[in-house]
Amino acid sequence: MNIVKTILSPVKHFGWFKRLNAKITYEFLAKNVPAADWHFMNYGYTPNANEKPLELPDDPKLQRYSLQMYHYLASKTNLEGKTVLEVGSGRGGGARHISNYLKPASYIGMDLAQNAVDLANKLHAFPNLKFIQGSAEAIPLGDNSIDVIINVESSHAYSSVEKFLSEVKRVLKPGGYFLTVDFRDAELMDAWKNQIKNSGLEKIEEEDITAQVVQAMEEEDSVKRERIRNLNVALKWQNLFAEFAGVVGSGIHTKLKSRKRLYYRFVLRKG
Ligand SMILES: C[S@@+](CC[C@H](N)C(=O)[O-])C[C@H]1O[C@@H](n2cnc3c(N)ncnc32)[C@H](O)[C@@H]1O
């Protein structure tokens, strides 16, 4: 594992590598782990003191913290009757929750990984919801066509965040909202803030939500570990899944907790 890390270290910040890595990882996971009750791939969120608690059924299969990441981001603007695009929709759990609960007129989930799109269309069939394949850097939709764009824990994987932001600006209607959450290594956070500043979108809100993500990881830890055990895969795969899922003590949990990596939420608007 360390040899692989050493070999990949010089290239891991190159755009082409990030894109290739995302494509291979998420195509593989959707094809080889089609578990029907695994709907999310973000690290989760615990609401802050000002956010109203969300009543959810007490179902151990529900990935409540990952759902909350979507819920509190999407609640930053009123989605009722709106056209919504999600970029990087993954296995579709966030799209399912928002399209049912917050009542947009239509919701398109878009992802680079065709296998994830196929799985999401199979798992979440609702009249106002569909999933399509497409790249964040070349969104296959017309200019000024969407009211709100949602983006959860995906932009760190793009070759060019600048290209993505110019696509967001092109596709949004005037007055439309862009809601995004993701992490960056602490030394790269200023670069992301500058990309946002130079995007031509107006910044309405910027929040450091690192502590709420760490809290979610810690509160959900035993449930995550149980789910991984129940996958019934070899121990080496269980360890890999535990790392990917961000259990307590994993690389991502350790970096967020020590603030070597930060997690931010932004609300932006096209003027
Ligand atoms: C960590 S997962 C998060 C998935 C989902 N947002 C969630 O929270 O469950 C990142 C997702 O971004 C997608 N992705 C990565 N690069 C992309 C790109 N250039 N265009 C569209 N989607 C991309 C991946 O395929 C993957 O499904």
PDBQT file of the ligand as one rigid body, heavy atoms in Angstrom, charges set to zero:
ROOT
HETATM    1  C1  LIG A 301     -17.644  10.918  -3.067  1.00  0.00    +0.000 C 
HETATM    2  S1  LIG A 301     -18.787  10.582  -4.351  1.00  0.00    +0.000 S 
HETATM    3  C2  LIG A 301     -20.199  11.490  -3.767  1.00  0.00    +0.000 C 
HETATM    4  C3  LIG A 301     -21.481  11.027  -4.409  1.00  0.00    +0.000 C 
HETATM    5  C4  LIG A 301     -22.735  11.736  -3.918  1.00  0.00    +0.000 C 
HETATM    6  N1  LIG A 301     -22.659  13.148  -4.152  1.00  0.00    +0.000 N 
HETATM    7  C5  LIG A 301     -22.977  11.460  -2.456  1.00  0.00    +0.000 C 
HETATM    8  O1  LIG A 301     -22.759  12.364  -1.634  1.00  0.00    +0.000 OA
HETATM    9  O2  LIG A 301     -23.387  10.353  -2.117  1.00  0.00    +0.000 OA
HETATM   10  C6  LIG A 301     -18.216  11.603  -5.730  1.00  0.00    +0.000 C 
HETATM   11  C7  LIG A 301     -19.065  11.449  -6.991  1.00  0.00    +0.000 C 
HETATM   12  O3  LIG A 301     -18.642  12.442  -7.950  1.00  0.00    +0.000 OA
HETATM   13  C8  LIG A 301     -18.629  11.828  -9.240  1.00  0.00    +0.000 C 
HETATM   14  N2  LIG A 301     -17.717  12.553 -10.129  1.00  0.00    +0.000 N 
HETATM   15  C9  LIG A 301     -16.357  12.622 -10.045  1.00  0.00    +0.000 A 
HETATM   16  N3  LIG A 301     -15.860  13.366 -11.054  1.00  0.00    +0.000 NA
HETATM   17  C10 LIG A 301     -16.940  13.797 -11.788  1.00  0.00    +0.000 A 
HETATM   18  C11 LIG A 301     -17.089  14.628 -12.939  1.00  0.00    +0.000 A 
HETATM   19  N4  LIG A 301     -16.021  15.152 -13.567  1.00  0.00    +0.000 N 
HETATM   20  N5  LIG A 301     -18.330  14.867 -13.412  1.00  0.00    +0.000 NA
HETATM   21  C12 LIG A 301     -19.426  14.344 -12.777  1.00  0.00    +0.000 A 
HETATM   22  N6  LIG A 301     -19.347  13.546 -11.691  1.00  0.00    +0.000 NA
HETATM   23  C13 LIG A 301     -18.126  13.280 -11.191  1.00  0.00    +0.000 A 
HETATM   24  C14 LIG A 301     -18.143  10.401  -8.956  1.00  0.00    +0.000 C 
HETATM   25  O4  LIG A 301     -18.422   9.512 -10.017  1.00  0.00    +0.000 OA
HETATM   26  C15 LIG A 301     -18.893  10.080  -7.661  1.00  0.00    +0.000 C 
HETATM   27  O5  LIG A 301     -20.153   9.510  -7.910  1.00  0.00    +0.000 OA
ENDROOT
TORSDOF 0
